[in-house]
Amino acid sequence: MHDLIHDAARSGPSDPPCLILAHGAGAGSDSPFMERLAGTLSRAGVNVWRFEFPYMQKRRSDGRKRPPDRQPVLLSHFAAVIEECRSAMGPGQPLVIGGKSMGGRMASLLAASPGTPDVSGVVCFGYPFHPAGKPDRWRTDHFGDLPCLMAIFQGTRDPFGRPEELEARPDLPGQVSVHWLEGGNHDLRPLKKQGLGEDALIDKAAGGAAAFIGTLK
């Protein structure tokens, strides 16, 4: 069994859509970002499960910071969480996978991999299109292999992928949509001069994601 945080849907049908939400590279499943995101999604009618990758579980147990596990370990762990969550779902509930930054990227890689359990869609908050400061190392080659729709919610100030960088690249495959959040950084925090609350763009992204998830079968 994996240590899962469950944010049950607080509205909508008795068999709500489900989202497995993975954390980013530097903070765990209970970071302020993840707490706010999961809470807003659950209020919008999405059943959310959060989990942690092995390196983050070890950090929690001994307090030592570690780099993320290698990609095969991350993907294998994510796949195991999918199987566990599916066993708790009803037959009519859509299952979506996603996450923040690295977690969202792993979700997209997993969905695009042959033999991965079917999922209804992918949603990412702050996709790392490239490493910070290295726009030549693009991370979208697998997008064309996605058998489902993917929605990305991205701040316009995100150093891992800004609007002008995407505009200079070939168009993304049709199954991938990018939703820009004006003024948001990688954590979807707005500029002070925008006069928005600190969590306003997280809430907006969560609302957009809930609407996207609601369209999936």
C-alpha positions in Angstrom: 0.0 0.0 0.0 1.2 3.5 -0.8 0.7 6.5 1.5 -2.0 8.4 -0.3 -3.7 11.7 0.7 -7.3 11.6 -0.4 -9.3 14.8 -1.1 -12.8 13.5 -1.7 -15.0 15.4 -4.2 -17.3 17.7 -2.3 -19.8 18.3 -5.1 -21.1 16.6 -8.2 -22.2 13.0 -8.9 -21.7 10.1 -6.6 -19.2 8.6 -9.0 -17.0 11.7 -9.6 -13.9 11.8 -12.0 -10.7 10.9 -10.2 -7.3 12.6 -10.5 -4.0 11.1 -9.3 -1.8 14.1 -8.6 2.0 13.9 -8.4 4.3 16.5 -6.8 7.2 18.4 -8.3 10.9 17.8 -7.9 11.5 20.0 -4.8 8.5 19.7 -2.6 6.2 16.9 -1.5 2.5 16.1 -1.7 1.6 18.3 1.2 3.3 21.5 0.0 1.2 24.7 0.2 0.8 24.5 -3.6 -0.4 20.9 -3.6 -2.7 21.5 -0.6 -4.4 24.5 -2.3 -4.6 22.8 -5.7 -6.1 19.5 -4.3 -8.5 21.4 -2.1 -9.8 23.6 -4.9 -10.2 20.6 -7.3 -12.1 18.6 -4.7 -14.5 21.5 -4.1 -15.0 21.6 -7.9 -16.1 18.0 -7.9 -12.9 16.1 -8.6 -11.8 13.1 -6.4 -8.1 13.7 -5.8 -5.4 11.3 -4.7 -1.9 12.7 -3.9 1.2 10.5 -3.4 5.0 10.8 -3.1 7.8 9.3 -5.1 10.3 7.1 -3.2 13.0 9.8 -2.9 10.5 12.1 -1.2 9.3 9.4 1.1 12.9 8.9 2.2 13.4 12.6 2.7 10.3 12.7 4.9 11.6 9.8 7.0 15.1 11.1 7.7 15.1 14.8 6.7 17.8 14.5 4.1 17.3 16.2 0.8 17.7 14.0 -2.2 17.5 14.5 -6.0 14.6 12.8 -7.7 14.7 9.1 -8.4 15.7 8.1 -12.0 12.9 8.2 -14.5 12.2 4.4 -14.6 11.7 4.4 -10.8 9.4 7.4 -10.9 7.3 5.8 -13.7 7.1 2.4 -12.1 6.0 3.9 -8.8 3.4 6.1 -10.5 2.0 3.0 -12.4 1.7 1.1 -9.1 -0.2 4.0 -7.6 -2.6 4.0 -10.6 -3.3 0.3 -10.0 -4.0 0.9 -6.3 -6.3 3.8 -7.0 -8.2 1.9 -9.7 -9.0 -0.8 -7.1 -10.9 1.8 -5.1 -12.8 3.2 -8.0 -16.2 2.4 -9.5 -16.4 1.1 -13.1 -17.9 4.3 -14.4 -15.4 6.8 -12.9 -12.9 8.4 -15.3 -9.3 8.3 -14.1 -7.0 11.2 -15.0 -3.3 11.5 -14.0 -1.2 14.6 -13.7 0.9 16.7 -11.4 3.0 19.7 -10.8 6.1 20.3 -13.0 8.1 17.0 -12.8 5.0 15.1 -11.6 3.0 16.3 -14.6 5.8 15.4 -17.0 6.0 11.9 -15.5 2.3 11.6 -15.9 2.5 12.5 -19.6 5.4 10.1 -20.2 3.5 7.3 -18.5 0.3 7.9 -20.5 2.4 7.9 -23.7 4.2 4.6 -22.8 3.0 1.3 -24.4 1.4 -1.0 -21.9 0.4 1.7 -19.4 -3.0 1.3 -17.9 -5.6 3.3 -19.8 -6.2 6.8 -18.4 -8.8 9.3 -19.6 -6.5 12.3 -19.7 -3.5 14.1 -18.4 -3.3 17.5 -16.6 -0.2 19.4 -15.7 0.4 22.5 -13.7 3.6 24.2 -14.8 5.0 21.8 -17.4 8.8 21.8 -17.6 9.1 22.2 -21.3 12.8 22.5 -20.9 15.3 22.8 -18.0 15.6 26.3 -16.7 18.0 28.3 -18.8 18.3 25.5 -21.4 15.6 26.1 -24.0 17.4 23.9 -26.5 16.5 20.8 -24.5 12.8 20.5 -25.3 10.8 17.8 -23.5 7.8 17.3 -25.8 8.9 14.5 -28.2 6.5 12.0 -26.5 3.4 14.3 -26.8 2.5 12.8 -30.2 2.3 9.3 -28.6 -0.4 10.4 -26.1 -3.6 8.3 -26.7 -5.6 10.8 -24.7 -6.1 14.6 -24.2 -3.6 16.6 -22.1 -4.2 20.0 -20.6 -1.3 22.2 -19.4 -1.8 25.2 -17.1 1.2 27.4 -17.4 2.2 30.8 -16.0 3.4 33.3 -18.5 6.5 33.9 -16.4 7.4 30.3 -16.0 11.2 29.9 -16.7 10.6 26.3 -17.8 8.4 27.4 -20.7 7.2 30.9 -21.7 4.6 31.8 -24.4 7.3 33.3 -26.7 9.3 30.1 -26.5 6.4 27.9 -27.4 5.4 30.2 -30.3 8.9 29.8 -31.7 8.5 26.0 -31.8 6.5 23.8 -34.1 2.9 23.5 -33.0 2.1 20.9 -30.3 0.1 17.8 -31.3 -3.7 18.4 -31.4 -4.3 16.4 -28.2 -2.3 18.8 -26.1 -3.7 22.2 -25.1 -1.9 25.0 -23.1 -3.8 27.4 -21.0 -1.8 30.5 -20.1 -2.2 32.2 -16.7 -1.1 35.8 -17.0 1.7 36.8 -14.7 2.1 33.4 -13.1 5.5 32.0 -12.3 6.4 28.3 -12.0 4.3 28.1 -8.8 1.5 30.0 -10.4 2.1 33.0 -8.1 1.0 36.3 -9.7 2.9 39.6 -9.7 2.0 41.9 -6.8 1.1 44.7 -9.2 -1.7 42.5 -10.6 -3.6 43.0 -7.3 -4.5 39.3 -7.1 -4.5 37.0 -4.1 -1.5 34.8 -3.7 -3.5 31.7 -4.7 -5.7 33.3 -7.3 -4.0 31.6 -10.3 -3.8 28.2 -8.6 -7.5 28.5 -8.1 -8.0 29.5 -11.7 -5.9 26.6 -12.9 -7.8 24.2 -10.7 -11.1 25.5 -12.1 -9.9 25.1 -15.6 -8.6 21.6 -14.9 -11.9 20.5 -13.3 -13.7 21.7 -16.4 -11.3 19.8 -18.6 -11.6 16.7 -16.5 -15.4 17.0 -16.6 -15.4 16.6 -20.4 -13.5 13.3 -20.3 -14.9 9.8 -20.5 
